Amino acid sequence: PTAFLLIIYVKTVSQGD
C-alpha cells in the first residue's frame, strides 16, 4: 500500500540520478 508506493517513489528518484 502506501509503504509500497513509497518504495517505488524512492526507486524512481534513485533512477532519476
A tleap script that builds the chain and sets N, CA, C and O, in Angstrom:
source leaprc.protein.ff14SB
mol = sequence {
  NPRO THR ALA PHE LEU LEU ILE ILE TYR VAL
  LYS THR VAL SER GLN GLY CASP
}
set mol.1.N position { 0.844 -1.213 0.000 }
set mol.1.CA position { 0.000 0.000 0.000 }
set mol.1.C position { 0.865 1.244 0.000 }
set mol.1.O position { 1.762 1.418 -0.825 }
set mol.2.N position { 0.552 2.118 0.980 }
set mol.2.CA position { 1.341 3.357 0.993 }
set mol.2.C position { 2.831 3.047 1.021 }
set mol.2.O position { 3.606 3.619 0.254 }
set mol.3.N position { 3.229 2.141 1.907 }
set mol.3.CA position { 4.649 1.784 2.022 }
set mol.3.C position { 5.164 1.308 0.668 }
set mol.3.O position { 6.281 1.635 0.268 }
set mol.4.N position { 4.329 0.526 -0.038 }
set mol.4.CA position { 4.733 0.019 -1.348 }
set mol.4.C position { 4.980 1.177 -2.307 }
set mol.4.O position { 5.956 1.177 -3.058 }
set mol.5.N position { 4.086 2.165 -2.276 }
set mol.5.CA position { 4.240 3.320 -3.165 }
set mol.5.C position { 5.498 4.097 -2.806 }
set mol.5.O position { 6.191 4.604 -3.688 }
set mol.6.N position { 5.793 4.190 -1.513 }
set mol.6.CA position { 6.995 4.909 -1.085 }
set mol.6.C position { 8.237 4.239 -1.648 }
set mol.6.O position { 9.164 4.916 -2.093 }
set mol.7.N position { 8.258 2.909 -1.631 }
set mol.7.CA position { 9.415 2.180 -2.165 }
set mol.7.C position { 9.588 2.508 -3.646 }
set mol.7.O position { 10.698 2.782 -4.101 }
set mol.8.N position { 8.498 2.477 -4.384 }
set mol.8.CA position { 8.566 2.777 -5.821 }
set mol.8.C position { 9.042 4.212 -6.020 }
set mol.8.O position { 9.841 4.486 -6.914 }
set mol.9.N position { 8.551 5.123 -5.188 }
set mol.9.CA position { 8.934 6.527 -5.309 }
set mol.9.C position { 10.430 6.692 -5.107 }
set mol.9.O position { 11.101 7.371 -5.884 }
set mol.10.N position { 10.949 6.062 -4.053 }
set mol.10.CA position { 12.384 6.150 -3.773 }
set mol.10.C position { 13.174 5.566 -4.941 }
set mol.10.O position { 14.187 6.126 -5.358 }
set mol.11.N position { 12.699 4.434 -5.465 }
set mol.11.CA position { 13.393 3.807 -6.590 }
set mol.11.C position { 13.410 4.759 -7.780 }
set mol.11.O position { 14.432 4.900 -8.452 }
set mol.12.N position { 12.293 5.403 -8.038 }
set mol.12.CA position { 12.222 6.320 -9.164 }
set mol.12.C position { 13.200 7.469 -8.984 }
set mol.12.O position { 13.895 7.848 -9.927 }
set mol.13.N position { 13.258 8.019 -7.790 }
set mol.13.CA position { 14.161 9.139 -7.522 }
set mol.13.C position { 15.606 8.693 -7.722 }
set mol.13.O position { 16.421 9.425 -8.285 }
set mol.14.N position { 15.911 7.482 -7.254 }
set mol.14.CA position { 17.276 6.972 -7.397 }
set mol.14.C position { 17.628 6.857 -8.877 }
set mol.14.O position { 18.744 7.179 -9.284 }
set mol.15.N position { 16.658 6.393 -9.684 }
set mol.15.CA position { 16.903 6.252 -11.115 }
set mol.15.C position { 17.033 7.626 -11.762 }
set mol.15.O position { 17.681 7.783 -12.797 }
set mol.16.N position { 16.398 8.627 -11.129 }
set mol.16.CA position { 16.457 9.978 -11.668 }
set mol.16.C position { 17.902 10.455 -11.747 }
set mol.16.O position { 18.342 11.278 -12.550 }
set mol.17.N position { 18.580 9.807 -10.782 }
set mol.17.CA position { 20.009 10.138 -10.740 }
set mol.17.C position { 20.670 9.568 -11.986 }
set mol.17.O position { 21.877 9.723 -12.169 }
savepdb mol mol.pdb
quit
